[in-house]
Amino acid sequence: MTTELNTLLTALCVKIDDEIGGIRGRPPLLSDSELVCLAVAQALLGYHSESRWLRYANKHLTGMFPYLPQRAGYYKRLRSTLGLVKRMIRELAMDSDFWFDNLWITDSTPVPCGMSRPTVQRSNLAGWAGYGYCASHSRFFWGLGLYLVCTPTGMPIMWSLANPKIGEREVLATMVEVDADLVADREGIVLISAPHPSFTPESKAEIVEQCWQGDRSVGEVDEDFDLTETAVRLWVSQRSSRLRNWPRSSVRGCGRSRSGGPGESY
């Protein structure tokens, strides 16, 4: 394992040096190519903590990296070379035959960033992240949505982090605009996206009305519309809260009367 890792990192370091054109001026103690290789090794070995990773590297990788910064310096250098990291990811992907596959698959997954209200208010992501609903786990979350475009073999083509309230089509359109040159160089691209049904206020009202009729349970209604029971119960609860907060004159004729009986219409 160590020999294979050393070979991989050596080849990667040479590749990066060839791409960036070497070092001008006084060489740093840890070059940009060595820094990227160090980050690649951290990802390959599954270290999510910089502190634990640097302790491991100081013990096992000093032969390849004579100088290793402290955690704060390593994190600062890594953030400053984000552009180089993204560039090398693209360069390495383009060296693979899978890169030229014109069949693209796209999907999204939630990235929760906070679990409490104080965290949401204090987070630096406030204003960028937002609340979303994960149908796969039948739960709400606060964070971002990770949108990925890849080939059937799993080769990543494009990715983006966005507010989960933004529609998937809007995010994909923006991704294509940002990487317009990538799309323009290809012909006959086929983009496959997983269906994500959206419901208008009128369709939600129809579903809630069927739940309020009383002849079927919430579970039976959500099966008809291919929904989760949590989402349907939330819509029913939201509608009930609105009716309780409306004036008495506004509630009459809206689904149910104030006394609980059926109204004229929803």
Disulfide bonds with the S-S distance in Angstrom:
none
